[in-house]
């Protein structure tokens, strides 16, 4: 555990006693930030017919992203701040490995995938804001270190880029099905 990571954690975490308004906001985002992002994606699926297939592919990629993040965290088995006694956990959370944050990995992957598509950049910015605030919130409530969130950002961004490359290759290698509805075609 680096001194910088602990120093940043101590600067960003709630402390004792926590500021009540900040704790309420952090708790709301720590527990509900992923749901907010899901709502943003759901709204985009509903409103952006031309991007529906792409968004469904991105959502399908969220599952493997979460599984990979969990596998890495279990393998690295880095302790959480509350496990080390550096902070109180203000939300219920298991004490298993925290690096990378799965919330951050998935939320940043979905945000980056949207930012990589010009027609979804505004959606991507909203998702990025939600991911950043959720990352801060999970630090504030004592369940993650800043490095956990940064590692989730790196993993999620790398997977979004890999998805973009895979989709480009698929478009080049697979024949176009002009009989399929436009919303069903490979994005």
C-alpha positions as CSV (number, residue, x, y, z in Angstrom):
1,X,0.0,0.0,0.0
2,X,1.6,3.3,-1.1
3,X,1.9,6.3,1.2
4,X,0.3,8.4,-1.6
5,X,-2.8,6.1,-1.8
6,X,-3.3,6.3,2.0
7,X,-2.7,10.1,2.1
8,X,-5.3,10.6,-0.7
9,X,-7.7,8.2,1.1
10,X,-7.4,10.2,4.3
11,X,-8.0,13.4,2.4
12,X,-11.1,12.1,0.6
13,X,-12.7,9.8,3.2
14,X,-15.4,10.8,5.6
15,X,-13.4,11.0,8.8
16,X,-14.9,11.0,12.3
17,X,-17.4,12.4,12.6
18,X,-18.4,12.7,9.0
19,X,-20.0,15.8,7.6
20,X,-23.7,14.8,7.6
21,X,-24.7,16.3,4.2
22,X,-21.6,14.8,2.5
23,X,-22.2,11.4,4.1
24,X,-25.9,11.4,2.8
25,X,-24.8,12.3,-0.7
26,X,-21.9,9.8,-0.6
27,X,-24.1,7.0,0.7
28,X,-26.7,7.7,-2.0
29,X,-24.1,7.5,-4.8
30,X,-22.1,4.7,-3.2
31,X,-25.3,2.6,-3.2
32,X,-27.2,4.0,-6.1
33,X,-24.7,5.5,-8.6
34,X,-24.7,2.3,-10.7
35,X,-28.5,2.5,-10.9
36,X,-28.3,6.1,-12.0
37,X,-25.9,5.1,-14.8
38,X,-28.2,2.2,-15.7
39,X,-31.1,4.7,-16.0
40,X,-29.0,7.0,-18.2
41,X,-28.2,4.0,-20.5
42,X,-31.9,2.9,-20.5
43,X,-33.0,6.4,-21.5
44,X,-30.4,6.5,-24.3
45,X,-31.6,3.1,-25.5
46,X,-35.2,4.4,-25.6
47,X,-34.4,7.8,-27.2
48,X,-31.5,6.9,-29.6
49,X,-32.8,4.2,-32.0
50,X,-29.7,4.4,-34.2
51,X,-27.5,3.5,-31.2
52,X,-29.6,0.8,-29.7
53,X,-27.7,-2.2,-30.9
54,X,-24.4,-0.6,-29.8
55,X,-25.8,0.2,-26.4
56,X,-27.0,-3.4,-25.9
57,X,-23.6,-4.7,-26.9
58,X,-22.0,-2.3,-24.4
59,X,-24.4,-3.5,-21.7
60,X,-23.6,-7.1,-22.6
61,X,-19.9,-6.3,-22.2
62,X,-20.6,-5.0,-18.7
63,X,-21.0,-8.6,-17.4
64,X,-17.6,-9.8,-18.5
65,X,-16.1,-6.6,-17.3
66,X,-17.5,-7.1,-13.8
67,X,-16.4,-10.8,-13.7
68,X,-12.8,-9.8,-14.8
69,X,-12.7,-7.1,-12.2
70,X,-13.9,-9.5,-9.5
71,X,-11.4,-12.1,-10.5
72,X,-8.5,-9.6,-10.4
73,X,-9.6,-8.3,-7.0
74,X,-9.9,-11.8,-5.6
75,X,-6.4,-12.7,-7.0
76,X,-4.7,-9.5,-5.7
77,X,-6.7,-9.6,-2.4
78,X,-5.9,-6.0,-1.4
79,X,-7.6,-5.1,1.9
80,X,-10.2,-2.4,2.1
81,X,-9.7,0.8,4.2
82,X,-12.2,-0.4,6.9
83,X,-10.5,-3.8,7.1
84,X,-7.2,-2.1,7.9
85,X,-8.9,0.1,10.5
86,X,-8.2,3.3,8.6
87,X,-11.8,4.3,8.4
88,X,-15.3,3.2,9.4
89,X,-17.4,1.6,6.7
90,X,-20.5,3.8,6.4
91,X,-22.2,1.3,4.2
92,X,-22.4,-2.5,4.5
93,X,-19.7,-4.2,2.5
94,X,-17.8,-7.5,2.5
95,X,-14.1,-7.3,3.4
96,X,-12.8,-9.2,0.3
97,X,-10.3,-7.6,-2.2
98,X,-10.9,-4.1,-3.4
99,X,-8.4,-3.6,-6.3
100,X,-9.8,-2.8,-8.8
101,X,-13.2,-1.5,-7.9
102,X,-15.9,-3.4,-9.8
103,X,-18.3,-0.4,-9.6
104,X,-15.6,1.8,-11.2
105,X,-14.5,-0.8,-13.8
106,X,-18.1,-1.3,-15.1
107,X,-19.2,2.3,-14.9
108,X,-16.1,3.7,-16.5
109,X,-16.2,1.0,-19.2
110,X,-19.8,2.0,-20.2
111,X,-18.9,5.7,-20.0
112,X,-15.8,5.3,-22.2
113,X,-17.7,3.1,-24.7
114,X,-20.2,5.9,-25.1
115,X,-17.5,8.6,-25.3
116,X,-15.9,6.7,-28.1
117,X,-19.0,6.9,-30.2
118,X,-19.7,10.5,-31.5
119,X,-23.4,10.2,-31.4
120,X,-23.3,9.1,-27.7
121,X,-20.8,11.7,-26.4
122,X,-23.3,13.6,-24.3
123,X,-24.6,10.3,-22.8
124,X,-20.9,9.4,-22.2
125,X,-20.3,12.6,-20.3
126,X,-23.3,12.1,-18.1
127,X,-22.1,8.5,-17.4
128,X,-18.6,9.8,-16.7
129,X,-19.9,12.3,-14.2
130,X,-21.9,9.5,-12.5
131,X,-18.8,7.2,-12.4
132,X,-16.6,9.9,-11.0
133,X,-19.0,10.9,-8.2
134,X,-19.7,7.2,-7.4
135,X,-15.9,6.6,-7.2
136,X,-15.5,9.5,-4.8
137,X,-18.5,8.3,-2.8
138,X,-17.1,4.8,-2.4
139,X,-13.9,6.3,-1.0
140,X,-15.8,8.7,1.2
141,X,-17.8,5.9,2.8
142,X,-14.6,3.9,3.5
143,X,-14.9,0.9,1.2
144,X,-12.3,1.8,-1.4
145,X,-8.9,3.5,-1.7
146,X,-8.3,6.0,-4.5
147,X,-6.0,3.5,-6.3
148,X,-9.0,1.0,-6.4
149,X,-11.0,3.6,-8.3
150,X,-8.1,4.5,-10.6
151,X,-7.5,0.8,-11.4
152,X,-11.2,0.5,-12.2
153,X,-10.9,3.5,-14.5
154,X,-7.9,2.0,-16.3
155,X,-9.5,-1.5,-16.6
156,X,-12.9,-0.1,-17.8
157,X,-11.2,2.2,-20.3
158,X,-9.0,-0.6,-21.7
159,X,-12.0,-2.9,-22.1
160,X,-14.1,-0.1,-23.8
161,X,-11.2,0.4,-26.2
162,X,-10.9,-3.4,-26.8
163,X,-14.7,-3.5,-27.5
164,X,-14.4,-0.7,-30.0
165,X,-11.6,-2.5,-31.8
166,X,-13.6,-5.8,-31.8
167,X,-16.6,-4.1,-33.3
168,X,-14.5,-2.4,-36.0
169,X,-13.0,-5.8,-36.9
170,X,-16.4,-7.5,-36.9
171,X,-17.8,-4.8,-39.2
172,X,-14.8,-5.4,-41.6
173,X,-14.9,-9.2,-41.5
174,X,-18.6,-10.0,-41.4
175,X,-20.8,-9.4,-44.4
176,X,-23.5,-6.7,-43.9
177,X,-27.1,-8.0,-43.6
178,X,-29.0,-5.3,-45.6
179,X,-32.3,-7.2,-45.0
180,X,-32.1,-6.7,-41.2
181,X,-33.7,-3.6,-39.6
182,X,-31.2,-0.8,-39.2
183,X,-31.4,-1.0,-35.4
184,X,-30.3,-4.7,-35.6
185,X,-27.3,-4.3,-37.7
186,X,-23.8,-4.5,-36.3
187,X,-23.0,-1.0,-35.0
